[in-house]
Amino acid sequence: MLKYKKIVLGFIIAAFLILPIIGLAPQNILAAGVTIDNPTKHPDLESFIQSIAKWLFNIALVLAPILFVIAGFYYITAQGDPAKIKKAGDLIIWTAIGLILIMLTNGIIALLKDIVE
């Protein structure tokens, strides 16, 4: 527990040391006339979030069947052990929940867009 307190204290101290530098940086940049180009190549935040959602969807399409196969392997090799059967069932349930959420991302993005606007 003491280790975590030291880590958190280190982050807090680092934040207090870095914040003044971050706070002064935009004024110096604007005073010098320096412009920063958009590194993401997306015109707005919505297209950036949709790009991330599409990327996650493609990863989920690859990982979900693999996780279902692994869960089936766990179930087959459980040999009646309730803990292993529960582990396989939990893996199937959480994979299905994750897959459903990833499939609903476009709807969630549209809903959040309507709420914000």
N, C-alpha and C positions, 0 to 999 in steps of 0.2 A: 504494500500500500504506500509506503514511503517513496518507492521508486516512481510511482505515478504522480505523487505530489510534486516531486522534483521536476518531472517532465512538464507538468502543467505550469509550474512556476517559471520554468525556463521559457515556455511559449509566451507567457504573460510579459515577462521582462523583454523578450525579443520584440513583441508587438509594441511595447512602449518606446523602444529604441528606434523602431522602423517607422512608426506612424508619423513623426515629424518630418522625416525625409519624404514620405509619400505625400504628405500634405503640402509641402513646398514645391514638389516636382512639377505639377501642372502649371503653376504660375510662371516658373522659369521657362517651361516649354512654350507657353503662349507668348511670353515676352520676347522670346527669340524668333518667333514666327515659324516654328517648326510644326509641320503637320504629320500626323500618324496615319498611315494607310490601313485599311481594313484587312487584317491578315486572314480572315475566314472566307473571303470571296463570296459572302452572302450579303445581299442588300439590306436585310433587316433581321430582327431577332426571330420572327416567326419562321422564316425559311431555314435559319440555323437550327432551331429546335426540331423542325420537321426532318432535316437532314440527320440529326442525331437519332431521332425516332426510327427513321428508315434503316440506319446502320444497326441499331439494337434489334429491329425486327429481323434483319438478315442473319444476325448472329443467333437469335432465338430459333430461327428455322433450322439451323444446323445443330444447335445444342439440344433442343427438346427431344428429337428422336433418339439421340445418343443417351440422354438421361433416362428415357423410358426403357431402353434396352438394358441399361445398367440396373435399373430398378427390377426389371424382370429377372435378370441374372441373380440379384440379391434374393428375390423371392424363391427362385428355383433351388438355390443353394442353401436356403434357410434350414432345411431338414426339420421343420416343425418347431424351431426355436422362435418363441413369441417376440423376442427383442429384434431379431433379424427380419421377421415378417413385418413388424411395425416400422422398421427402418425403410423397408421397401415400399410400404404403403405411404409413408410420409414423403418419400422421394417422388412417388407418382403424383400425390396430391399437390405438392409444392411446384412441381414441374408444370402441372396443368394450370395452376393458378397463375404462375409466371407467364405461361404461353397466352392465356386469356388476356392478361393485362397488356402484354405486348401487342396483341391483336387489337385492343381497344385504344391504343395510343393516339391514333388520328382523331377519334371521337373525343378523347380527353383533351387533346390540344385545341380542338374547335371549341369545346366547352370553356376551357380556361380563357381563350381568346374572347369569347362572348362576355365572360365575367369581367375581364379587364377593361374591355371597351364599354 
